[in-house]
């Protein structure tokens, strides 16, 4: 097939094509010949990428103003990249999720790992939350909506385009209804139902990545008291209540999140065993420890402590402190689940920080499980740094 004459050609610099040839889905700005013509291309353009040796590397989204200047779409440099192309690519992601899950509640598209760089779509039955985190996916949003309509006929699609990474692409942050008339939804997970506020909640409304960890913790909850710190809308704690916990305390600083959690507790018939506590979790954990409080299960699932690489040392100290305070609140023979969603903190570093904190609490521990996100958050094999979620379940003596 001859190259499309109307699709711009971008070339890699001499000797700077090794990563792309190895299958990496990104090309950085310092690997690309930034000619005047290349710099003049509108952010989000679909281009053909070639090495200086003439090797064709396919069709890519291109943004001359971003550090990650090119993101791979297709091995075919002449792939249409239109609504039909998105329908096929999203359809493949949908087919995988339908093999993995019995109900339509999951992350439908997980960016590069699903061949759709910069695009995240979460599915709540017939309502979708969409994040276009690159200029390319921003420009392609109409084609994406057309593809989604054909595939799942959603009742509503909400743009949760408020991730900080959009700023790196020169994009404004926004949250709005893109299509349909529904911005509220209900997520079904492990036999529980939770209301989701796609316009006012955090990120895409629900953290599907912790699904398997929530189920694992809930299996330990019968007859236990539970503290769910940084609880968001209560996924861990309410799951434990449904599984037979005698009392659950939900701790978060967000009044909106706790109000939604109370709705979820009522919807699952466990409101009488669920209480809420509003405050800064780190401060409240320290206060509860000073009071001598103990729980059969403590869950500490904080937001990212390391927003950038420079934050890593401080983040590791914070995870150690969190582990120390959390472990001190676990009754003898109880369980601690602690997690990190900081992709700038490696799994081994996180584990070391947690063990340091547990030892500082003078607790004997056994690690029962170490894991990451569920299978609806697949990993691109050339992007190991995208394995952002780390979770540890410990049994404390």
C-alpha positions in Angstrom: 0.0 0.0 0.0 1.4 3.4 -0.9 1.5 6.0 1.8 -1.4 8.4 2.1 -0.3 11.6 0.4 -2.4 13.7 2.7 -1.1 12.3 5.9 1.9 14.2 7.3 5.2 12.3 7.5 7.2 12.7 10.7 10.8 11.2 10.9 12.8 10.0 13.8 16.3 11.3 14.2 19.3 9.2 13.1 20.0 6.6 15.8 16.9 7.5 17.8 14.6 4.7 16.6 15.7 1.8 18.8 12.8 2.1 21.3 10.2 2.4 18.6 11.7 -0.5 16.7 11.5 -2.6 19.9 7.7 -1.9 20.1 7.5 1.0 22.4 4.3 2.9 21.8 5.8 6.4 22.4 8.2 8.6 20.7 9.6 11.5 22.6 10.2 15.0 21.2 14.0 14.6 21.4 13.8 11.5 19.2 11.9 13.3 16.4 13.1 15.6 13.7 11.2 18.7 14.7 11.2 20.5 11.4 9.2 23.8 10.9 6.5 21.7 9.2 6.3 19.3 12.1 6.1 22.1 14.6 3.3 23.7 12.7 1.0 20.6 12.8 -2.1 20.9 15.0 -1.8 19.0 18.2 -3.5 15.7 17.9 -2.8 15.2 14.2 -2.6 11.7 12.8 0.8 11.2 11.2 3.0 8.6 9.5 6.1 7.9 11.5 9.3 6.7 9.8 12.9 6.2 10.8 15.7 8.1 9.0 16.4 4.7 7.4 12.9 4.7 5.7 11.4 2.0 8.0 7.7 2.7 8.4 6.4 2.6 12.0 2.7 3.1 11.3 0.1 5.7 12.2 0.6 7.8 15.3 -1.1 10.7 17.2 1.3 13.7 17.1 1.6 16.7 19.4 4.6 18.9 18.7 4.2 20.7 22.1 4.3 17.6 24.3 7.3 15.7 25.7 5.6 12.5 24.5 5.3 13.8 21.0 4.0 10.7 19.2 1.8 7.8 20.4 1.3 4.7 18.3 -2.2 4.0 16.9 -1.7 1.3 14.3 1.0 -0.6 12.5 -0.5 0.4 9.2 0.6 3.9 8.4 -2.5 4.3 6.3 -5.0 3.1 8.8 -8.2 5.2 8.6 -8.3 6.1 12.4 -11.9 7.2 11.8 -15.1 6.1 13.6 -14.9 2.7 12.0 -11.3 2.2 13.2 -12.3 3.2 16.7 -15.3 0.9 16.6 -13.0 -2.1 15.8 -10.4 -1.1 18.4 -13.0 -0.5 21.2 -14.9 -3.5 20.1 -11.8 -5.7 20.7 -11.5 -4.2 24.2 -15.2 -4.8 24.8 -14.9 -8.5 23.7 -12.1 -9.0 26.2 -14.1 -7.5 29.1 -17.1 -9.6 28.3 -14.9 -12.7 28.6 -13.5 -11.4 32.0 -16.8 -10.2 33.6 -20.4 -11.3 33.8 -21.8 -7.8 34.2 -21.1 -4.6 32.2 -19.3 -2.8 35.0 -15.6 -2.4 34.3 -12.9 -0.3 32.8 -13.7 -0.7 29.1 -10.6 1.0 27.7 -7.3 1.3 29.4 -5.2 3.5 27.1 -2.1 2.0 25.5 -2.7 -1.5 26.7 -5.9 -1.5 24.6 -4.2 0.2 21.6 -5.9 3.5 22.4 -3.2 5.8 23.8 -4.4 8.4 26.2 -8.0 7.2 26.2 -9.7 5.8 29.4 -13.4 4.7 29.4 -15.2 3.3 32.5 -18.5 1.5 32.0 -21.4 1.5 34.5 -24.0 -0.5 32.6 -25.4 1.9 30.1 -23.6 5.0 31.3 -19.9 5.7 30.4 -17.2 8.0 31.8 -14.6 9.0 29.2 -11.2 10.6 29.7 -9.4 11.9 26.7 -5.9 12.6 28.1 -4.1 13.5 24.9 -4.7 16.1 22.2 -5.2 13.2 19.7 -8.0 11.6 21.7 -9.5 15.0 22.4 -9.7 15.6 18.6 -11.0 12.1 18.1 -13.8 12.3 20.7 -16.6 12.7 18.1 -15.5 9.5 16.3 -15.1 7.7 19.7 -18.7 8.7 20.6 -20.0 7.4 17.3 -18.2 4.1 17.9 -19.5 3.8 21.4 -23.1 4.5 20.2 -22.8 1.6 17.7 -21.2 -0.8 20.2 -23.1 -0.3 23.5 -25.8 2.4 22.9 -25.0 4.2 26.1 -27.8 6.2 27.9 -25.2 8.8 28.8 -21.5 9.6 28.3 -19.7 11.9 30.7 -16.4 13.6 29.9 -14.2 13.4 33.0 -11.4 15.4 31.4 -10.0 16.8 34.6 -6.8 14.8 34.9 -3.6 16.9 35.3 -1.9 15.1 32.5 -4.2 17.0 30.1 -2.2 20.2 31.0 0.9 18.6 29.6 -0.9 18.2 26.3 -2.0 21.9 26.3 -5.6 20.9 27.0 -8.1 22.5 29.4 -9.7 20.6 32.2 -13.4 20.0 32.0 -16.2 17.8 33.3 -19.4 17.7 31.3 -22.1 15.6 29.8 -21.0 14.6 26.3 -24.0 12.6 25.1 -27.3 11.4 26.4 -29.2 12.6 29.5 -27.6 10.5 32.3 -24.8 11.6 34.6 -25.6 9.4 37.5 -25.1 5.7 37.6 -24.9 2.6 39.7 -22.0 0.2 39.8 -22.4 -3.4 40.6 -19.4 -5.2 42.1 -19.0 -8.5 44.0 -22.8 -8.6 44.6 -22.9 -5.0 46.0 -24.4 -1.9 44.5 -22.9 1.6 44.8 -24.2 4.9 43.5 -21.7 6.8 41.3 -21.7 10.5 40.7 -19.9 11.0 37.4 -20.0 14.8 37.4 -19.2 15.4 41.1 -17.2 12.4 42.2 -13.5 11.7 42.0 -11.8 10.8 38.7 -14.2 8.6 36.7 -16.5 8.0 39.7 -15.3 4.6 40.9 -12.0 2.8 41.3 -12.5 -0.4 39.4 -8.8 -1.2 39.8 -9.3 -2.3 43.5 -12.1 -4.7 42.7 -10.2 -7.9 43.4 -8.6 -6.4 46.5 -12.0 -5.4 47.9 -13.3 -9.0 47.4 -10.2 -10.4 49.1 -10.6 -8.2 52.1 -14.3 -8.8 52.4 -13.7 -12.5 52.6 -12.0 -11.9 55.9 -14.6 -9.6 57.4 -17.2 -11.9 58.9 -17.5 -11.0 62.6 -14.8 -8.3 62.4 -14.8 -4.6 63.1 -13.4 -2.6 60.2 -11.8 0.8 59.7 -11.8 1.9 56.0 -9.5 5.0 55.8 -9.4 7.2 52.7 -12.7 5.4 52.0 -14.0 7.5 49.1 -17.5 6.1 48.7 -16.9 3.1 50.9 -16.1 0.3 48.5 -13.9 -1.6 50.9 -15.9 -1.0 54.1 -19.4 -1.5 52.8 -18.2 -4.7 51.1 -17.0 -5.9 54.5 -20.3 -5.0 56.1 -22.3 -7.0 53.5 -19.9 -9.9 54.1 -20.7 -9.9 57.8 -18.6 -7.3 59.6 -20.1 -6.3 62.9 -19.2 -2.6 62.7 -17.6 -0.5 59.9 -16.1 3.0 60.3 -15.7 4.9 57.0 -13.1 7.7 57.2 -12.6 10.4 54.6 -12.1 14.1 54.4 -14.7 14.5 51.7 -18.3 15.3 52.9 -19.6 14.5 49.4 -17.9 11.1 49.3 -19.2 10.2 52.8 -22.7 11.2 51.8 -22.5 8.9 48.8 -21.1 6.1 51.0 -24.1 6.5 53.4 -26.4 6.0 50.3 -24.5 2.9 49.4 -24.8 1.5 52.9 -28.5 2.0 52.9 -28.8 0.5 49.4 -27.0 -2.6 50.5 -29.0 -3.0 53.8 -26.1 -2.4 56.1 -26.7 1.2 57.3 -27.1 0.1 60.9 -23.5 -1.3 60.9 -21.8 1.5 59.0 -20.8 4.8 60.6 -18.8 7.7 59.0 -16.0 9.8 60.4 -14.9 13.0 58.5 -11.4 14.3 58.8 -7.9 14.2 57.5 -7.1 10.5 57.5 -3.5 10.8 58.6 -4.5 13.0 61.6 -7.5 10.9 62.6 -5.4 7.6 62.4 -2.9 9.1 64.8 -5.7 10.3 67.1 -7.4 6.9 67.1 -4.1 5.2 67.9 -3.5 7.5 70.9 -7.0 6.6 72.1 -6.1 2.9 72.0 -8.7 2.0 69.4 -8.3 -1.4 67.7 -10.0 -3.0 64.7 -10.1 -6.5 63.3 -9.4 -5.1 59.8 -7.8 -1.8 58.8 -7.8 -0.6 55.2 -5.6 2.4 54.2 -6.0 3.2 50.5 -4.8 6.8 50.1 -4.6 9.0 47.0 -1.2 9.2 45.3 1.5 10.6 47.6 3.9 11.1 44.7 2.5 13.2 42.0 5.9 13.6 40.3 9.2 11.8 40.4 10.7 14.5 42.7 8.0 13.6 45.3 9.2 10.0 45.6 11.4 10.3 48.8 8.7 12.2 50.7 6.1 9.7 49.5 8.1 6.7 50.7 8.4 8.4 54.1 4.6 9.0 54.1 3.8 5.4 53.2 6.0 4.2 56.1 4.3 6.6 58.5 0.9 5.5 57.2 1.8 1.8 57.7 3.0 2.5 61.2 -0.2 4.3 62.2 -2.4 1.8 60.5 -0.7 -1.3 61.9 -1.0 0.2 65.4 -4.8 0.1 65.0 -5.0 -3.5 64.1 -6.1 -5.9 66.9 -3.8 -8.9 67.5 -4.6 -11.5 64.9 -6.2 -8.9 62.6 -5.5 -7.8 59.1 -4.0 -4.7 57.4 -4.6 -3.8 53.7 -2.6 -0.9 52.5 -2.2 0.4 49.0 -0.4 2.9 46.8 -1.6 4.4 43.5 1.6 6.4 43.0 3.2 5.2 39.7 6.4 7.0 40.7 6.8 4.6 43.6 7.9 1.1 42.6 6.4 -2.0 44.1 9.5 -3.0 45.9 10.0 0.4 47.3 6.5 0.5 48.5 6.8 -2.9 50.2 10.0 -1.8 51.9 8.2 1.3 53.3 5.3 -0.7 54.5 7.4 -3.3 56.3 9.5 -0.5 57.9 6.3 1.1 59.2 4.9 -2.2 60.5 8.1 -2.9 62.3 8.1 0.6 63.8 4.7 -0.3 65.2 6.4 -3.3 66.8 4.1 -5.7 65.1 4.8 -9.2 63.8 3.5 -9.6 60.3 2.9 -12.1 57.5 2.4 -10.9 54.0 -0.6 -12.8 52.6 -0.9 -11.1 49.3 0.8 -8.5 47.1 -1.0 -7.4 43.9 -2.0 -4.7 41.5 -5.0 -3.6 39.4 -7.6 -6.1 38.1 -7.5 -7.5 34.6 -9.7 -4.7 33.1 -6.5 -2.6 33.7 -4.1 -4.5 31.5 -0.5 -3.5 31.1 1.3 -2.7 27.9 4.5 -4.9 28.0 6.7 -1.9 27.0 5.3 0.4 29.7 6.0 -1.3 33.0 5.8 2.1 34.7 2.1 2.0 34.0 1.7 -0.7 36.7 0.8 2.1 39.2 -1.3 0.2 41.8 0.3 -1.7 44.6 -1.7 -3.4 47.3 -0.4 -5.5 50.3 -2.5 -7.6 52.7 -0.9 -8.5 56.0 -1.8 -10.6 58.9 -0.6 -9.0 62.2 0.2 -10.8 65.4 
